[in-house]
Amino acid sequence: MGNKFTREKFVFMNTEDEWKKTGAYCIRFFDDGKETFVIIDDKLPMQDEEFVFGMSTNEEELWPQLLEKAYAKKYGSYSVIQGGHVHQALAELTNGVPRLILTEKE
C-alpha cells in the first residue's frame, strides 16, 4: 500500500478538513525500514459511551485510539496487541531502533 496512488490519496491531504470528509485515516508504520500503510475508518469501539481501549486524558484528542486501532488492524485484533511492547510499537511508528531499558528488577 505504499505506492504513489496511496500516498497521494490517503497520506498527504490537501486541506486540514479533508480527512473529516472521508471518514478514513491512513497510519504509516515501518517494518524493518519499509513503509507500510494501514487504513482504518473512524468508528472506534465503545461501551456505555466510553472508549473500550486506550484513550487520552483530553477527551477532544482521538489520536491514541486511532493509532491503537490501526496497530490492532495491522496485527489482526486488539487481543493480539494487548500487553505488547511499547518500545517495539514506537519503533514501528517512527522508524527508530527499539531498545528496551528495564528500570527495576522484577
N, C-alpha and C positions, 0 to 999 in steps of 0.2 A: 504493500500500500504506500510505499514511499516514492511512487512515480510522479512525474510532473503534473499530471491532472489532479491527483490527490492533493499535492502540496498547494496548487493554485486555488482549488475549490474549497478545501477544508482547513488548511493551516493558516494561510495569510488572508484574513478578512479585509475587505476594503473600507468598511466603516465600523465604528465602535458598536453599533446596534445590529449589525448584520447577523451575528450569532443568535440573537433573540428571535429572528425571523425563521431560522432553520430548525430550532429545537434540537440541534445536534452539536456535539463537541468532539473535537479531534485532539487526542492527547498523544504527544510524542514520547516514546520510550527509546532507550538504547539497549541493544543486546550485543555485547562484545564490540561496541563501537558502531554498529549498524543501526540506523534509524528504523523504528517500526512505529506504525500508527494504529491507534485503537479509536474507533468512532463509537460514541455512545449517545443515547438520547437523553433528554432532560428529566426523565422520570426516575425519582430516587425512592428507595424502599423506606416506607414509613409505617409506624404503628401508633395509633392513638395520637395522631398529629405530631409525632416526634420522629426524628430520623433514627433508624434502627442501628446503624453502624456509626462510624466516626463522624465528628462534626466540629465546627469552630465554636468558640465561645461567643463570637459575634454572629447573631442569627441572620445577618444580611450576607454573610460570606458562604458561598456554596462550593468553593474550590476544593476543600478537603473531601467532601462527599463525591464530587465529580472525579477527582484523582483516584479515590478508592474504588469507585465503580469501574473505571477504566482498567485499573490494575486487576480487579476481580474478573473482568471480562477477558483480559489477556491470559489469565491462568485458569479460567474455566468456572470459577464460582467464588463467592465470598468465603466459603468454608475452607477453601484451599489456601487463602492468604491469611487466615486468622492465625495470630501468634507468629507471624513471619518475622523476618529480619529487616529492621528499618534501614540498616546500612546498605543492604542489597537493593531495596526499593529506591533509596535516594540515588544510588549509583545508576539505576536504570532511568531515572528522571533527568539526571544531569550529565550523563556520560562520564561520570567520575570513576575513581578506583575505590571499590568498597574496602573498608578496613574496620574490623570490629575491635573496639578497645573496651575491655572489661574494667570497671572501676571498683568493683568489690568482689571478694571471693564468695562463692556460693557453697 
